[in-house]
Every structure is written in structure tokens, then in C-alpha cells.
Amino acid sequence: MAGTFLMGKRRCSNYFCVQSNNFKVNPNLQCRKGGKCILYNMANEWTNTSKTVILDGFSALTKDSVLTCKNCPEARISIVDNGQDIEIIGARWEKWLVDHKITPELRRDVSRGFRLFQVIGGGAEFLGGIFLLVTGTGTLAGIVTMADGIRNISDGLRSAIQEETGEDPYVSGLSAIGIPEKDAEDGVWMYDTAFLLLMVII
């Protein structure tokens, strides 16, 4: 995948981005040859790419770019959602921040500092939970404190990876062991929601 990001957030795609992790196919899309579209495994090349914008050595994709398929050469897969509309809409806000010296680099440094604090704080919580368990001060409180510490450590590391790669490591990890990406995303969402509700209840 191209390493260029739009305003430091979502990746900008180029001619090279034909791997399955670079796009999402409409689950209802049917192949002209019959059956569901298998473009994930059969993507061939992008056409109608930019003639003037180059990203990481390859022609950038535009809203008019079309993806061709090895299994069905006559098929032409167009882009429905470029995945960047949110950032484009926020361009005016981004300009205001930069004009007031609140640059993406500054925000990134602040974010990294917060994550480091979160990881260190999570480690302290975890040790505090162990202390509660060992001393018998409070078994339930110790377990909850340890769990919250682990959660803070993992969240800090997770956010760091997301910022650097643009991908959720939990989803990527589940996908790597064969779980479909959509199921992995749903599973991670349920995990996040369940943990949040658990913390609220306790």
C-alpha cells in the first residue's frame, strides 16, 4: 500500500494498490460469469489513473479510476467511496489549526505523549492490582484494577500502531489467522463495547 496519507490520516491510493487490503468490494456485487465477485483474489490493474499526480512512484487514483479483474477481463469496477470525504470536509478546520501553529506534527507529538502516559499509567494500575491481590486488600478490586491496567496498556499500543499504519492491529491480527475482515471488525467492536460496559457496571 502507498505510504502517503491524506492530511496525515487516511492513505492515498495509487496504481500499485491492487492487493486485497487496499479496497473493499460491495458484498452484493455479482460477477458477469456467475456467482459473487472474487475481485479480492483477482484484481488486475487500475486504469484511468492520474497523469499528473504521482504517489510513491506510481500514478495516483482518482474518483474516475477503474479496477480490472483477471477472472473477468471485461468487468470494470468503479470507485463508489474514496474513503477520504471526512478529511476533505474537515480541510477548512485543518487550515485553521495550522494557521494557529497547531500543526499535524505538534498534534502527533502530543498524542504520542498521551499514549506513553497511558501505557505507563496502565502499568502502574496493573502493579496496583497485583498488590491488592497479594495483600488480600480486595480481590475483586485487584482483578478490576489489573484488567483496567491491561486495557490501558493495550489501548496505548493499539493507538500507536493505528497512527503509524492506519490499521487496527486487533482487526489485522484476527484477519491474519483466517477470520474474514468484516467478522474481525465486528468482533473487535463487540470486545470494545463489552469492556466499556463492564467498566461502567463495575
mmCIF file of the C-alpha atoms, coordinates in Angstrom:
data_MODEL
# 
_entry.id   MODEL 
# 
loop_
_atom_site.group_PDB 
_atom_site.id 
_atom_site.type_symbol 
_atom_site.label_atom_id 
_atom_site.label_alt_id 
_atom_site.label_comp_id 
_atom_site.label_asym_id 
_atom_site.label_entity_id 
_atom_site.label_seq_id 
_atom_site.pdbx_PDB_ins_code 
_atom_site.Cartn_x 
_atom_site.Cartn_y 
_atom_site.Cartn_z 
_atom_site.occupancy 
_atom_site.B_iso_or_equiv 
_atom_site.pdbx_formal_charge 
_atom_site.auth_seq_id 
_atom_site.auth_comp_id 
_atom_site.auth_asym_id 
_atom_site.auth_atom_id 
_atom_site.pdbx_PDB_model_num 
ATOM 1   C CA . MET A 1 1   ? 0.000   0.000   0.000   1.00 0.00 ? 1   MET A CA 1 
ATOM 2   C CA . ALA A 1 2   ? 1.153   3.504   -0.693  1.00 0.00 ? 2   ALA A CA 1 
ATOM 3   C CA . GLY A 1 3   ? 2.743   5.244   2.259   1.00 0.00 ? 3   GLY A CA 1 
ATOM 4   C CA . THR A 1 4   ? 1.226   8.648   1.519   1.00 0.00 ? 4   THR A CA 1 
ATOM 5   C CA . PHE A 1 5   ? -1.591  9.883   3.742   1.00 0.00 ? 5   PHE A CA 1 
ATOM 6   C CA . LEU A 1 6   ? -4.269  12.499  3.195   1.00 0.00 ? 6   LEU A CA 1 
ATOM 7   C CA . MET A 1 7   ? -3.696  15.162  5.877   1.00 0.00 ? 7   MET A CA 1 
ATOM 8   C CA . GLY A 1 8   ? -1.779  12.535  7.870   1.00 0.00 ? 8   GLY A CA 1 
ATOM 9   C CA . LYS A 1 9   ? -4.788  10.255  8.257   1.00 0.00 ? 9   LYS A CA 1 
ATOM 10  C CA . ARG A 1 10  ? -6.261  8.019   5.564   1.00 0.00 ? 10  ARG A CA 1 
ATOM 11  C CA . ARG A 1 11  ? -3.970  6.547   2.952   1.00 0.00 ? 11  ARG A CA 1 
ATOM 12  C CA . CYS A 1 12  ? -3.970  7.923   -0.567  1.00 0.00 ? 12  CYS A CA 1 
ATOM 13  C CA . SER A 1 13  ? -4.020  5.116   -3.143  1.00 0.00 ? 13  SER A CA 1 
ATOM 14  C CA . ASN A 1 14  ? -2.102  4.714   -6.377  1.00 0.00 ? 14  ASN A CA 1 
ATOM 15  C CA . TYR A 1 15  ? -1.784  2.390   -9.389  1.00 0.00 ? 15  TYR A CA 1 
ATOM 16  C CA . PHE A 1 16  ? 0.156   -0.147  -7.276  1.00 0.00 ? 16  PHE A CA 1 
ATOM 17  C CA . CYS A 1 17  ? -2.697  -0.675  -4.791  1.00 0.00 ? 17  CYS A CA 1 
ATOM 18  C CA . VAL A 1 18  ? -4.306  -3.847  -6.144  1.00 0.00 ? 18  VAL A CA 1 
ATOM 19  C CA . GLN A 1 19  ? -3.776  -6.039  -3.073  1.00 0.00 ? 19  GLN A CA 1 
ATOM 20  C CA . SER A 1 20  ? -6.932  -7.151  -1.244  1.00 0.00 ? 20  SER A CA 1 
ATOM 21  C CA . ASN A 1 21  ? -6.206  -4.961  1.794   1.00 0.00 ? 21  ASN A CA 1 
ATOM 22  C CA . ASN A 1 22  ? -6.370  -1.821  -0.348  1.00 0.00 ? 22  ASN A CA 1 
ATOM 23  C CA . PHE A 1 23  ? -10.078 -1.850  -1.169  1.00 0.00 ? 23  PHE A CA 1 
ATOM 24  C CA . LYS A 1 24  ? -13.431 -3.242  -0.108  1.00 0.00 ? 24  LYS A CA 1 
ATOM 25  C CA . VAL A 1 25  ? -15.790 -4.887  -2.554  1.00 0.00 ? 25  VAL A CA 1 
ATOM 26  C CA . ASN A 1 26  ? -19.540 -4.420  -2.344  1.00 0.00 ? 26  ASN A CA 1 
ATOM 27  C CA . PRO A 1 27  ? -20.655 -7.751  -0.761  1.00 0.00 ? 27  PRO A CA 1 
ATOM 28  C CA . ASN A 1 28  ? -23.644 -7.858  -3.118  1.00 0.00 ? 28  ASN A CA 1 
ATOM 29  C CA . LEU A 1 29  ? -21.562 -7.451  -6.281  1.00 0.00 ? 29  LEU A CA 1 
ATOM 30  C CA . GLN A 1 30  ? -22.138 -10.304 -8.736  1.00 0.00 ? 30  GLN A CA 1 
ATOM 31  C CA . CYS A 1 31  ? -19.662 -11.473 -11.356 1.00 0.00 ? 31  CYS A CA 1 
ATOM 32  C CA . ARG A 1 32  ? -20.715 -11.432 -15.005 1.00 0.00 ? 32  ARG A CA 1 
ATOM 33  C CA . LYS A 1 33  ? -19.521 -15.029 -15.218 1.00 0.00 ? 33  LYS A CA 1 
ATOM 34  C CA . GLY A 1 34  ? -21.808 -16.049 -12.372 1.00 0.00 ? 34  GLY A CA 1 
ATOM 35  C CA . GLY A 1 35  ? -21.534 -16.130 -8.601  1.00 0.00 ? 35  GLY A CA 1 
ATOM 36  C CA . LYS A 1 36  ? -20.234 -13.475 -6.248  1.00 0.00 ? 36  LYS A CA 1 
ATOM 37  C CA . CYS A 1 37  ? -17.396 -11.183 -7.205  1.00 0.00 ? 37  CYS A CA 1 
ATOM 38  C CA . ILE A 1 38  ? -13.967 -12.615 -6.267  1.00 0.00 ? 38  ILE A CA 1 
ATOM 39  C CA . LEU A 1 39  ? -12.062 -9.420  -7.027  1.00 0.00 ? 39  LEU A CA 1 
ATOM 40  C CA . TYR A 1 40  ? -10.123 -9.684  -3.752  1.00 0.00 ? 40  TYR A CA 1 
ATOM 41  C CA . ASN A 1 41  ? -8.128  -12.536 -5.270  1.00 0.00 ? 41  ASN A CA 1 
ATOM 42  C CA . MET A 1 42  ? -8.309  -11.486 -8.910  1.00 0.00 ? 42  MET A CA 1 
ATOM 43  C CA . ALA A 1 43  ? -7.612  -7.734  -9.010  1.00 0.00 ? 43  ALA A CA 1 
ATOM 44  C CA . ASN A 1 44  ? -5.558  -6.966  -12.106 1.00 0.00 ? 44  ASN A CA 1 
ATOM 45  C CA . GLU A 1 45  ? -4.735  -3.271  -12.532 1.00 0.00 ? 45  GLU A CA 1 
ATOM 46  C CA . TRP A 1 46  ? -6.120  0.220   -12.129 1.00 0.00 ? 46  TRP A CA 1 
ATOM 47  C CA . THR A 1 47  ? -6.955  2.229   -15.243 1.00 0.00 ? 47  THR A CA 1 
ATOM 48  C CA . ASN A 1 48  ? -7.850  5.912   -15.684 1.00 0.00 ? 48  ASN A CA 1 
ATOM 49  C CA . THR A 1 49  ? -5.236  6.909   -13.115 1.00 0.00 ? 49  THR A CA 1 
ATOM 50  C CA . SER A 1 50  ? -3.872  10.430  -12.766 1.00 0.00 ? 50  SER A CA 1 
ATOM 51  C CA . LYS A 1 51  ? -1.422  11.623  -15.400 1.00 0.00 ? 51  LYS A CA 1 
ATOM 52  C CA . THR A 1 52  ? -0.072  14.415  -13.238 1.00 0.00 ? 52  THR A CA 1 
ATOM 53  C CA . VAL A 1 53  ? -0.073  13.203  -9.600  1.00 0.00 ? 53  VAL A CA 1 
ATOM 54  C CA . ILE A 1 54  ? 2.498   10.601  -8.552  1.00 0.00 ? 54  ILE A CA 1 
ATOM 55  C CA . LEU A 1 55  ? 2.383   8.889   -5.132  1.00 0.00 ? 55  LEU A CA 1 
ATOM 56  C CA . ASP A 1 56  ? 5.357   6.804   -4.033  1.00 0.00 ? 56  ASP A CA 1 
ATOM 57  C CA . GLY A 1 57  ? 6.433   6.390   -7.647  1.00 0.00 ? 57  GLY A CA 1 
ATOM 58  C CA . PHE A 1 58  ? 3.050   5.352   -9.051  1.00 0.00 ? 58  PHE A CA 1 
ATOM 59  C CA . SER A 1 59  ? 0.171   7.263   -10.669 1.00 0.00 ? 59  SER A CA 1 
ATOM 60  C CA . ALA A 1 60  ? -2.436  8.301   -8.102  1.00 0.00 ? 60  ALA A CA 1 
ATOM 61  C CA . LEU A 1 61  ? -6.013  7.042   -8.286  1.00 0.00 ? 61  LEU A CA 1 
ATOM 62  C CA . THR A 1 62  ? -8.841  9.474   -8.956  1.00 0.00 ? 62  THR A CA 1 
ATOM 63  C CA . LYS A 1 63  ? -12.605 9.232   -8.495  1.00 0.00 ? 63  LYS A CA 1 
ATOM 64  C CA . ASP A 1 64  ? -12.788 8.067   -12.118 1.00 0.00 ? 64  ASP A CA 1 
ATOM 65  C CA . SER A 1 65  ? -10.243 5.265   -11.767 1.00 0.00 ? 65  SER A CA 1 
ATOM 66  C CA . VAL A 1 66  ? -11.426 1.761   -12.633 1.00 0.00 ? 66  VAL A CA 1 
ATOM 67  C CA . LEU A 1 67  ? -10.129 -1.606  -11.383 1.00 0.00 ? 67  LEU A CA 1 
ATOM 68  C CA . THR A 1 68  ? -9.958  -4.532  -13.816 1.00 0.00 ? 68  THR A CA 1 
ATOM 69  C CA . CYS A 1 69  ? -10.234 -8.224  -12.990 1.00 0.00 ? 69  CYS A CA 1 
ATOM 70  C CA . LYS A 1 70  ? -8.139  -11.226 -14.070 1.00 0.00 ? 70  LYS A CA 1 
ATOM 71  C CA . ASN A 1 71  ? -11.115 -13.583 -13.778 1.00 0.00 ? 71  ASN A CA 1 
ATOM 72  C CA . CYS A 1 72  ? -13.452 -11.364 -15.812 1.00 0.00 ? 72  CYS A CA 1 
ATOM 73  C CA . PRO A 1 73  ? -11.361 -9.051  -18.043 1.00 0.00 ? 73  PRO A CA 1 
ATOM 74  C CA . GLU A 1 74  ? -14.417 -7.278  -19.411 1.00 0.00 ? 74  GLU A CA 1 
ATOM 75  C CA . ALA A 1 75  ? -15.509 -6.191  -15.922 1.00 0.00 ? 75  ALA A CA 1 
ATOM 76  C CA . ARG A 1 76  ? -14.875 -2.583  -14.881 1.00 0.00 ? 76  ARG A CA 1 
ATOM 77  C CA . ILE A 1 77  ? -15.053 -1.938  -11.121 1.00 0.00 ? 77  ILE A CA 1 
ATOM 78  C CA . SER A 1 78  ? -15.551 1.736   -10.313 1.00 0.00 ? 78  SER A CA 1 
ATOM 79  C CA . ILE A 1 79  ? -14.916 3.578   -7.035  1.00 0.00 ? 79  ILE A CA 1 
ATOM 80  C CA . VAL A 1 80  ? -18.065 4.242   -5.011  1.00 0.00 ? 80  VAL A CA 1 
ATOM 81  C CA . ASP A 1 81  ? -16.490 5.672   -1.833  1.00 0.00 ? 81  ASP A CA 1 
ATOM 82  C CA . ASN A 1 82  ? -12.966 7.070   -1.795  1.00 0.00 ? 82  ASN A CA 1 
ATOM 83  C CA . GLY A 1 83  ? -12.762 6.819   1.996   1.00 0.00 ? 83  GLY A CA 1 
ATOM 84  C CA . GLN A 1 84  ? -11.470 10.382  2.272   1.00 0.00 ? 84  GLN A CA 1 
ATOM 85  C CA . ASP A 1 85  ? -14.605 12.524  2.296   1.00 0.00 ? 85  ASP A CA 1 
ATOM 86  C CA . ILE A 1 86  ? -14.440 13.085  6.058   1.00 0.00 ? 86  ILE A CA 1 
ATOM 87  C CA . GLU A 1 87  ? -10.929 14.547  5.801   1.00 0.00 ? 87  GLU A CA 1 
ATOM 88  C CA . ILE A 1 88  ? -11.832 16.652  2.772   1.00 0.00 ? 88  ILE A CA 1 
ATOM 89  C CA . ILE A 1 89  ? -14.818 18.129  4.592   1.00 0.00 ? 89  ILE A CA 1 
ATOM 90  C CA . GLY A 1 90  ? -12.543 18.930  7.534   1.00 0.00 ? 90  GLY A CA 1 
ATOM 91  C CA . ALA A 1 91  ? -9.940  20.693  5.387   1.00 0.00 ? 91  ALA A CA 1 
ATOM 92  C CA . ARG A 1 92  ? -11.138 24.151  6.480   1.00 0.00 ? 92  ARG A CA 1 
ATOM 93  C CA . TRP A 1 93  ? -10.754 23.181  10.158  1.00 0.00 ? 93  TRP A CA 1 
ATOM 94  C CA . GLU A 1 94  ? -7.328  21.729  9.397   1.00 0.00 ? 94  GLU A CA 1 
ATOM 95  C CA . LYS A 1 95  ? -6.251  25.001  7.793   1.00 0.00 ? 95  LYS A CA 1 
ATOM 96  C CA . TRP A 1 96  ? -7.410  26.959  10.860  1.00 0.00 ? 96  TRP A CA 1 
ATOM 97  C CA . LEU A 1 97  ? -5.347  24.722  13.140  1.00 0.00 ? 97  LEU A CA 1 
ATOM 98  C CA . VAL A 1 98  ? -2.220  25.063  11.009  1.00 0.00 ? 98  VAL A CA 1 
ATOM 99  C CA . ASP A 1 99  ? -2.669  28.848  10.744  1.00 0.00 ? 99  ASP A CA 1 
ATOM 100 C CA . HIS A 1 100 ? -2.630  28.947  14.557  1.00 0.00 ? 100 HIS A CA 1 
ATOM 101 C CA . LYS A 1 101 ? 0.587   26.930  14.721  1.00 0.00 ? 101 LYS A CA 1 
ATOM 102 C CA . ILE A 1 102 ? -1.205  23.742  15.782  1.00 0.00 ? 102 ILE A CA 1 
ATOM 103 C CA . THR A 1 103 ? 0.477   21.624  13.134  1.00 0.00 ? 103 THR A CA 1 
ATOM 104 C CA . PRO A 1 104 ? -0.081  17.894  12.478  1.00 0.00 ? 104 PRO A CA 1 
ATOM 105 C CA . GLU A 1 105 ? 3.423   17.274  13.840  1.00 0.00 ? 105 GLU A CA 1 
ATOM 106 C CA . LEU A 1 106 ? 2.598   19.066  17.106  1.00 0.00 ? 106 LEU A CA 1 
ATOM 107 C CA . ARG A 1 107 ? -0.669  17.170  17.473  1.00 0.00 ? 107 ARG A CA 1 
ATOM 108 C CA . ARG A 1 108 ? 1.132   13.916  16.717  1.00 0.00 ? 108 ARG A CA 1 
ATOM 109 C CA . ASP A 1 109 ? 3.739   14.625  19.415  1.00 0.00 ? 109 ASP A CA 1 
ATOM 110 C CA . VAL A 1 110 ? 1.025   15.464  21.947  1.00 0.00 ? 110 VAL A CA 1 
ATOM 111 C CA . SER A 1 111 ? -0.834  12.295  21.002  1.00 0.00 ? 111 SER A CA 1 
ATOM 112 C CA . ARG A 1 112 ? 2.327   10.207  21.424  1.00 0.00 ? 112 ARG A CA 1 
ATOM 113 C CA . GLY A 1 113 ? 2.947   11.787  24.806  1.00 0.00 ? 113 GLY A CA 1 
ATOM 114 C CA . PHE A 1 114 ? -0.589  10.936  25.898  1.00 0.00 ? 114 PHE A CA 1 
ATOM 115 C CA . ARG A 1 115 ? -0.197  7.331   24.729  1.00 0.00 ? 115 ARG A CA 1 
ATOM 116 C CA . LEU A 1 116 ? 3.093   6.993   26.583  1.00 0.00 ? 116 LEU A CA 1 
ATOM 117 C CA . PHE A 1 117 ? 1.392   8.311   29.726  1.00 0.00 ? 117 PHE A CA 1 
ATOM 118 C CA . GLN A 1 118 ? -1.467  5.867   29.126  1.00 0.00 ? 118 GLN A CA 1 
ATOM 119 C CA . VAL A 1 119 ? 0.894   2.890   28.827  1.00 0.00 ? 119 VAL A CA 1 
ATOM 120 C CA . ILE A 1 120 ? 2.895   3.890   31.921  1.00 0.00 ? 120 ILE A CA 1 
ATOM 121 C CA . GLY A 1 121 ? -0.325  4.569   33.851  1.00 0.00 ? 121 GLY A CA 1 
ATOM 122 C CA . GLY A 1 122 ? -1.691  1.200   32.765  1.00 0.00 ? 122 GLY A CA 1 
ATOM 123 C CA . GLY A 1 123 ? 1.458   -0.494  34.036  1.00 0.00 ? 123 GLY A CA 1 
ATOM 124 C CA . ALA A 1 124 ? 1.083   1.248   37.393  1.00 0.00 ? 124 ALA A CA 1 
ATOM 125 C CA . GLU A 1 125 ? -2.568  0.158   37.567  1.00 0.00 ? 125 GLU A CA 1 
ATOM 126 C CA . PHE A 1 126 ? -1.602  -3.428  36.815  1.00 0.00 ? 126 PHE A CA 1 
ATOM 127 C CA . LEU A 1 127 ? 1.005   -3.454  39.579  1.00 0.00 ? 127 LEU A CA 1 
ATOM 128 C CA . GLY A 1 128 ? -1.506  -1.856  41.934  1.00 0.00 ? 128 GLY A CA 1 
ATOM 129 C CA . GLY A 1 129 ? -3.969  -4.627  41.167  1.00 0.00 ? 129 GLY A CA 1 
ATOM 130 C CA . ILE A 1 130 ? -1.350  -7.261  41.916  1.00 0.00 ? 130 ILE A CA 1 
ATOM 131 C CA . PHE A 1 131 ? -0.638  -5.526  45.235  1.00 0.00 ? 131 PHE A CA 1 
ATOM 132 C CA . LEU A 1 132 ? -4.327  -5.657  46.159  1.00 0.00 ? 132 LEU A CA 1 
ATOM 133 C CA . LEU A 1 133 ? -4.493  -9.366  45.355  1.00 0.00 ? 133 LEU A CA 1 
ATOM 134 C CA . VAL A 1 134 ? -1.286  -10.283 47.171  1.00 0.00 ? 134 VAL A CA 1 
ATOM 135 C CA . THR A 1 135 ? -2.120  -8.335  50.321  1.00 0.00 ? 135 THR A CA 1 
ATOM 136 C CA . GLY A 1 136 ? -5.724  -9.507  50.343  1.00 0.00 ? 136 GLY A CA 1 
ATOM 137 C CA . THR A 1 137 ? -6.937  -5.919  50.499  1.00 0.00 ? 137 THR A CA 1 
ATOM 138 C CA . GLY A 1 138 ? -9.537  -6.548  47.846  1.00 0.00 ? 138 GLY A CA 1 
ATOM 139 C CA . THR A 1 139 ? -9.749  -9.473  45.443  1.00 0.00 ? 139 THR A CA 1 
ATOM 140 C CA . LEU A 1 140 ? -12.410 -8.016  43.140  1.00 0.00 ? 140 LEU A CA 1 
ATOM 141 C CA . ALA A 1 141 ? -10.859 -4.572  43.223  1.00 0.00 ? 141 ALA A CA 1 
ATOM 142 C CA . GLY A 1 142 ? -7.481  -6.096  42.392  1.00 0.00 ? 142 GLY A CA 1 
ATOM 143 C CA . ILE A 1 143 ? -8.844  -8.008  39.408  1.00 0.00 ? 143 ILE A CA 1 
ATOM 144 C CA . VAL A 1 144 ? -10.683 -4.954  38.086  1.00 0.00 ? 144 VAL A CA 1 
ATOM 145 C CA . THR A 1 145 ? -7.609  -2.751  38.547  1.00 0.00 ? 145 THR A CA 1 
ATOM 146 C CA . MET A 1 146 ? -5.370  -5.251  36.763  1.00 0.00 ? 146 MET A CA 1 
ATOM 147 C CA . ALA A 1 147 ? -7.862  -5.591  33.899  1.00 0.00 ? 147 ALA A CA 1 
ATOM 148 C CA . ASP A 1 148 ? -8.110  -1.821  33.521  1.00 0.00 ? 148 ASP A CA 1 
ATOM 149 C CA . GLY A 1 149 ? -4.322  -1.572  33.538  1.00 0.00 ? 149 GLY A CA 1 
ATOM 150 C CA . ILE A 1 150 ? -4.005  -4.167  30.798  1.00 0.00 ? 150 ILE A CA 1 
ATOM 151 C CA . ARG A 1 151 ? -6.678  -2.360  28.830  1.00 0.00 ? 151 ARG A CA 1 
ATOM 152 C CA . ASN A 1 152 ? -4.837  0.973   29.088  1.00 0.00 ? 152 ASN A CA 1 
ATOM 153 C CA . ILE A 1 153 ? -1.536  -0.583  28.038  1.00 0.00 ? 153 ILE A CA 1 
ATOM 154 C CA . SER A 1 154 ? -3.085  -2.339  25.039  1.00 0.00 ? 154 SER A CA 1 
ATOM 155 C CA . ASP A 1 155 ? -5.080  0.764   24.034  1.00 0.00 ? 155 ASP A CA 1 
ATOM 156 C CA . GLY A 1 156 ? -1.958  2.910   24.088  1.00 0.00 ? 156 GLY A CA 1 
ATOM 157 C CA . LEU A 1 157 ? -0.002  0.464   21.951  1.00 0.00 ? 157 LEU A CA 1 
ATOM 158 C CA . ARG A 1 158 ? -3.002  -0.099  19.691  1.00 0.00 ? 158 ARG A CA 1 
ATOM 159 C CA . SER A 1 159 ? -3.395  3.632   19.041  1.00 0.00 ? 159 SER A CA 1 
ATOM 160 C CA . ALA A 1 160 ? 0.309   3.957   18.266  1.00 0.00 ? 160 ALA A CA 1 
ATOM 161 C CA . ILE A 1 161 ? 0.111   1.194   15.658  1.00 0.00 ? 161 ILE A CA 1 
ATOM 162 C CA . GLN A 1 162 ? -3.062  2.651   14.168  1.00 0.00 ? 162 GLN A CA 1 
ATOM 163 C CA . GLU A 1 163 ? -1.419  6.041   13.743  1.00 0.00 ? 163 GLU A CA 1 
ATOM 164 C CA . GLU A 1 164 ? 1.656   4.588   12.079  1.00 0.00 ? 164 GLU A CA 1 
ATOM 165 C CA . THR A 1 165 ? -0.069  2.054   9.812   1.00 0.00 ? 165 THR A CA 1 
ATOM 166 C CA . GLY A 1 166 ? -3.655  3.303   9.522   1.00 0.00 ? 166 GLY A CA 1 
ATOM 167 C CA . GLU A 1 167 ? -4.894  -0.166  10.504  1.00 0.00 ? 167 GLU A CA 1 
ATOM 168 C CA . ASP A 1 168 ? -6.348  -1.574  13.724  1.00 0.00 ? 168 ASP A CA 1 
ATOM 169 C CA . PRO A 1 169 ? -3.869  -4.260  14.906  1.00 0.00 ? 169 PRO A CA 1 
ATOM 170 C CA . TYR A 1 170 ? -6.697  -6.208  16.547  1.00 0.00 ? 170 TYR A CA 1 
ATOM 171 C CA . VAL A 1 171 ? -8.565  -6.472  13.236  1.00 0.00 ? 171 VAL A CA 1 
ATOM 172 C CA . SER A 1 172 ? -5.353  -7.212  11.336  1.00 0.00 ? 172 SER A CA 1 
ATOM 173 C CA . GLY A 1 173 ? -4.398  -9.906  13.836  1.00 0.00 ? 173 GLY A CA 1 
ATOM 174 C CA . LEU A 1 174 ? -7.746  -11.670 13.542  1.00 0.00 ? 174 LEU A CA 1 
ATOM 175 C CA . SER A 1 175 ? -7.656  -11.384 9.753   1.00 0.00 ? 175 SER A CA 1 
ATOM 176 C CA . ALA A 1 176 ? -4.164  -12.882 9.731   1.00 0.00 ? 176 ALA A CA 1 
ATOM 177 C CA . ILE A 1 177 ? -5.460  -16.117 11.274  1.00 0.00 ? 177 ILE A CA 1 
ATOM 178 C CA . GLY A 1 178 ? -8.166  -16.504 8.653   1.00 0.00 ? 178 GLY A CA 1 
ATOM 179 C CA . ILE A 1 179 ? -11.118 -14.598 10.093  1.00 0.00 ? 179 ILE A CA 1 
ATOM 180 C CA . PRO A 1 180 ? -12.923 -12.510 7.415   1.00 0.00 ? 180 PRO A CA 1 
ATOM 181 C CA . GLU A 1 181 ? -12.217 -8.797  7.819   1.00 0.00 ? 181 GLU A CA 1 
ATOM 182 C CA . LYS A 1 182 ? -15.878 -7.882  8.362   1.00 0.00 ? 182 LYS A CA 1 
ATOM 183 C CA . ASP A 1 183 ? -16.222 -10.530 11.098  1.00 0.00 ? 183 ASP A CA 1 
ATOM 184 C CA . ALA A 1 184 ? -12.946 -9.352  12.642  1.00 0.00 ? 184 ALA A CA 1 
ATOM 185 C CA . GLU A 1 185 ? -14.198 -5.743  12.709  1.00 0.00 ? 185 GLU A CA 1 
ATOM 186 C CA . ASP A 1 186 ? -17.484 -6.840  14.302  1.00 0.00 ? 186 ASP A CA 1 
ATOM 187 C CA . GLY A 1 187 ? -15.619 -8.937  16.870  1.00 0.00 ? 187 GLY A CA 1 
ATOM 188 C CA . VAL A 1 188 ? -13.330 -6.063  17.833  1.00 0.00 ? 188 VAL A CA 1 
ATOM 189 C CA . TRP A 1 189 ? -16.321 -3.720  18.105  1.00 0.00 ? 189 TRP A CA 1 
ATOM 190 C CA . MET A 1 190 ? -18.078 -6.187  20.445  1.00 0.00 ? 190 MET A CA 1 
ATOM 191 C CA . TYR A 1 191 ? -14.903 -6.501  22.518  1.00 0.00 ? 191 TYR A CA 1 
ATOM 192 C CA . ASP A 1 192 ? -14.550 -2.725  22.853  1.00 0.00 ? 192 ASP A CA 1 
ATOM 193 C CA . THR A 1 193 ? -18.238 -2.308  23.727  1.00 0.00 ? 193 THR A CA 1 
ATOM 194 C CA . ALA A 1 194 ? -18.299 -5.197  26.214  1.00 0.00 ? 194 ALA A CA 1 
ATOM 195 C CA . PHE A 1 195 ? -15.218 -3.927  28.027  1.00 0.00 ? 195 PHE A CA 1 
ATOM 196 C CA . LEU A 1 196 ? -16.642 -0.412  28.218  1.00 0.00 ? 196 LEU A CA 1 
ATOM 197 C CA . LEU A 1 197 ? -19.949 -1.688  29.641  1.00 0.00 ? 197 LEU A CA 1 
ATOM 198 C CA . LEU A 1 198 ? -18.079 -3.888  32.111  1.00 0.00 ? 198 LEU A CA 1 
ATOM 199 C CA . MET A 1 199 ? -16.087 -0.940  33.400  1.00 0.00 ? 199 MET A CA 1 
ATOM 200 C CA . VAL A 1 200 ? -19.259 1.163   33.737  1.00 0.00 ? 200 VAL A CA 1 
ATOM 201 C CA . ILE A 1 201 ? -21.125 -1.582  35.616  1.00 0.00 ? 201 ILE A CA 1 
ATOM 202 C CA . ILE A 1 202 ? -18.255 -2.348  37.974  1.00 0.00 ? 202 ILE A CA 1 
# 
